[in-house]
Amino acid sequence: MEGNAESWPLRSGMWHRDAGGRWRLAATPGGSLVHARLPEQDLGRMIGASRDLSTGQWFPSDFSYSPQTGVALQITIPSLDSPWVPPFGTASLADLARPSGRGLRQTSAPLALVRSQGQLDPASAADQTLPSLPPGEYRFLVLKFDVASPTLMAIELEQGFLLVLLPESKTWMPLEGPAGAMLAAGLKDCRAWRMEVVKAAHHVALYLPTVRGLAVVTPSVIGLSYSVDLVGMGCALGGPVAWAGEVWLPVLGDEGQVDLVGRPAGSGPASVLHTSVRAPRDGFEAPVFDAQHVIWPSEEGQLVLRLGQDGNRRQEWIAWPEGLHPAFALGCPYQSLYGFFWQLCSKGNDEFEYVEMGTLGAERVAVDAPRLSTGHVSYRNGQRIVGDPWKEPTRGAGAASSHVVVPLIESDPARAVVGLRMDAPQGILALLASGEPHRAVLQLQGEDGAEVRFGALNVTRPWRATLFVYDAHLWVYHRELPQALGWRLFN
């Protein structure tokens, strides 16, 4: 108890009331201590406290009327934002007719802009911006954590620090970790970065790849702090996957081979599957997975983790067909209506084939030009293909244009795709290999093919932009932008 303040144990947590009658939450029902640096208005908004509009004072949500004036208190309604787990949101189980898969560039969030096509212009300003962040490479997470309202967290991949956005002050506040905590990602390519989230009664655990293995991070937003439990000491070679009741991560073994470290979701001792596979030179790309197996692809081949009929986990290594090289820069694998994953590969000399993943003696299908995919939707230059990407797109206006579309994310199951339209007179491969700044027009294309162009980026490698949904806005972040840009979505 601070000073002469009274302690009040309530359903909403432990509260202190000072001599002047002002109330402040001291600890949540789960036991998280409230940090003194949290401003009163931000704390009240985050926990869904009640407020006396006549005085501006905050009270426990357990109270319906002010104990000072007797007036009815305003109930703070927490944000209705859905969780967003980077890089592409959360998996959707809405469409049960199609086998589900994860690891694709898909989100369950509906992507429909409030402003109509006639009101939007690539040169127009965004509807909203976020406060600037320190320089770095960020991914964004939206969860309730240990508060009542969904909160935006920024995760910096290179130095490993965490920040949360205060909802009323509109400022970023860093979370303090234990001394010696290592959160910097061990992945060579940020394209391969991903994370998993496991929810418990009063907290959530974040599973992150780091230079010292799998980091299980438990943040306390209300305490502006986090704890870390490191699983496995080898450097992460790929992204973690929540699969078959455990979170799995490929790490570098003592002899230069790949080890698979598994941690039961929630708690429990870790398990290790040792492999004889030499660690790929550049690590693994982002994995794809379903209920039957996980596939971590690399330049050299595919590491596959399967669940046998006896319930045991087993791993195998599958090399790419001779003469083929995976074209990871062209997007994620395609998942067919039957649930199979296919990786686009290059034969050289502008020849390409799709290769079925996760199987020996894989089927192969040739295509006449590169395709860029989000999982179920693909693009050939500027033309959209729905279904098998080896099909020809519908010919129409702009078929011979030098413009290309680089798709970034797909709304599942609505099939709206957010992408970048760019001029590529030398072709898509030359564009993606370029290190020069480019002007890219943001566009949203619906299942009917209608396009809405709503903003523009002038940055180096604009296809490395990160998208996320928060506060009913679609946000676009790129490390060369001064701040994230947001366009309002229909709720």
C-alpha positions, 0 to 999 in steps of 0.5 A, spaced: 500 500 500 502 506 497 503 512 503 496 512 506 492 509 500 487 504 502 487 497 498 481 494 495 481 487 492 475 487 487 473 482 481 477 487 476 484 487 481 487 490 487 486 497 487 488 503 491 484 509 493 488 515 496 486 520 501 483 525 495 479 519 493 482 518 487 483 510 484 488 507 481 489 499 479 495 496 483 495 489 480 491 485 475 487 479 477 492 475 474 497 478 479 501 483 474 503 489 477 501 496 474 507 500 472 507 507 475 509 510 469 503 508 465 499 515 465 492 514 468 488 515 462 492 510 458 491 505 464 484 506 464 482 505 457 487 499 457 483 495 463 476 498 461 475 502 467 469 506 468 469 514 468 466 520 471 465 525 465 463 530 470 470 530 474 474 526 469 476 521 474 477 513 473 474 508 477 474 500 477 469 497 472 466 494 478 462 500 480 456 503 476 456 509 480 461 514 482 462 513 490 463 521 490 458 524 486 453 518 485 452 520 478 452 514 473 459 512 470 461 511 463 463 504 461 469 504 457 468 499 452 474 495 450 476 495 442 473 490 438 480 489 434 481 481 432 488 479 434 493 479 429 499 475 429 505 477 424 506 476 419 500 475 416 494 475 422 491 469 424 489 462 420 482 462 418 477 456 419 471 459 416 471 455 410 471 448 412 470 446 405 477 447 403 483 443 407 486 448 411 493 450 411 498 455 415 504 459 413 501 462 407 500 470 406 493 470 408 489 473 413 482 472 416 481 479 417 476 482 411 479 487 407 474 492 405 476 500 405 471 505 407 472 510 402 470 508 395 474 507 389 471 514 386 474 517 393 481 514 393 487 516 389 494 513 389 496 521 391 491 522 397 494 522 404 492 516 408 486 516 413 491 516 419 498 515 421 502 512 427 507 515 431 514 514 429 518 508 431 526 508 432 529 506 426 529 498 425 525 492 422 519 491 425 513 486 425 506 488 429 502 484 434 495 485 436 493 482 442 489 483 449 495 481 453 494 482 460 489 488 459 482 488 457 483 492 450 487 489 444 494 493 444 498 494 439 506 491 440 511 493 435 517 487 435 524 489 432 527 483 429 534 486 429 536 488 436 530 484 439 526 490 443 519 490 444 514 497 444 507 498 446 502 503 443 499 507 449 492 508 446 490 515 449 497 518 449 499 515 442 506 514 444 510 508 444 513 505 450 518 500 451 517 494 455 523 492 460 526 485 459 531 481 464 538 483 464 541 479 459 535 477 455 536 475 448 531 477 443 534 478 436 532 474 431 537 469 428 534 468 421 539 471 416 532 473 412 527 477 415 522 474 409 523 468 413 521 471 420 514 468 423 512 467 431 507 463 434 502 465 440 499 461 446 494 463 450 493 462 458 488 464 463 491 471 464 497 472 460 499 470 453 506 467 451 510 469 445 514 464 441 520 467 437 526 465 433 533 468 436 540 467 436 539 462 442 534 458 440 526 458 441 525 464 446 518 464 450 516 471 452 511 472 457 509 480 456 506 484 461 503 490 458 500 493 464 507 492 467 511 495 461 516 488 462 517 481 460 520 475 462 524 470 457 525 462 457 530 460 452 529 453 449 535 450 446 541 454 445 543 453 437 541 459 433 534 459 430 535 457 422 527 458 421 521 460 424 517 457 429 510 453 428 505 451 433 503 444 431 501 437 434 500 440 441 507 443 441 511 449 438 517 447 433 523 450 431 529 448 427 536 450 430 543 449 429 546 443 432 553 442 435 556 439 429 553 443 424 546 439 423 539 441 424 536 440 430 528 440 431 526 443 438 519 442 441 516 445 446 509 443 449 504 449 448 503 452 455 509 449 459 513 442 460 520 440 458 522 441 451 524 435 446 529 435 441 529 431 434 536 430 432 537 430 424 543 428 420 541 434 415 546 439 414 544 446 416 542 450 410 547 456 408 542 461 408 537 457 413 530 456 412 524 460 408 518 461 412 514 454 413 508 451 410 504 446 414 497 443 416 495 437 420 499 432 417 506 435 416 510 441 417 515 443 411 521 448 412 523 449 405 531 452 403 535 453 397 538 446 398 531 442 400 525 441 404 525 439 412 519 435 413 516 434 420 510 428 420 506 425 425 505 418 424 499 413 425 503 411 432 503 419 434 510 419 434 514 425 430 519 423 425 523 428 420 525 427 413 529 431 408 527 431 401 531 435 395 529 439 390 528 435 383 535 436 379 536 442 375 531 446 379 532 452 384 526 454 388 524 461 387 522 464 394 522 471 392 516 470 388 512 469 394 509 463 398 507 456 396 501 455 392 496 451 396 491 447 391 484 446 393 486 439 395 490 441 400 497 440 397 503 445 397 506 447 391 513 451 390 515 455 384 522 453 381 526 456 376 530 451 371 534 457 368 533 461 362 526 463 364 523 457 365 519 455 371 516 449 374 511 448 380 513 442 384 509 439 389 512 439 396 513 434 402 513 428 397 518 424 394 518 423 386 514 430 386 509 432 381 511 437 376 508 442 372 511 447 367 509 454 367 511 459 361 512 465 366 513 467 373 507 467 378 507 471 384 503 468 390 499 469 396 497 462 397 490 461 393 491 467 388 497 468 383 499 473 379 502 473 372 505 480 371 499 484 372 494 479 371 490 475 377 489 468 377 485 464 381 486 457 382 492 453 379 497 458 378 499 454 371 492 456 368 492 462 364 490 468 366 483 471 363 486 476 358 484 483 358 486 490 358 493 491 360 495 484 358 501 487 354 503 492 359 509 493 363 506 494 369 506 488 374 503 486 381 506 484 387 501 481 391 502 482 399 496 479 402 490 475 401 483 475 405 481 468 406 476 466 404 474 473 401 480 473 396 481 480 396 488 481 395 492 487 397 498 488 392 503 493 389 502 495 382 509 497 379 512 499 372 517 493 370 519 494 363 525 489 364 520 484 367 519 482 374 525 478 376 529 484 374 525 488 378 525 484 384 533 484 384 533 491 383 536 495 389 534 502 387 528 506 390 521 504 386 514 508 386 509 502 388 502 504 388 498 500 393 491 497 390 486 492 393 483 487 388 476 484 390 474 477 387 471 480 382 477 483 379 475 490 381 481 494 383 482 500 388 488 504 388 489 507 395 496 510 396 503 510 394 510 508 396 517 511 394 522 506 397 527 501 396 524 494 395 517 496 397 515 489 396 518 488 403 513 492 406 509 489 412 501 490 413 497 489 419 490 491 421 489 495 428 484 500 430 479 498 424 485 500 419 489 497 414 496 499 416 502 499 411 509 499 414 516 500 411 523 501 414 524 507 410 517 510 411 517 516 417 511 512 420 506 507 418 500 509 414 493 507 415 487 506 411 480 505 414 476 499 413 469 497 414 468 494 421 
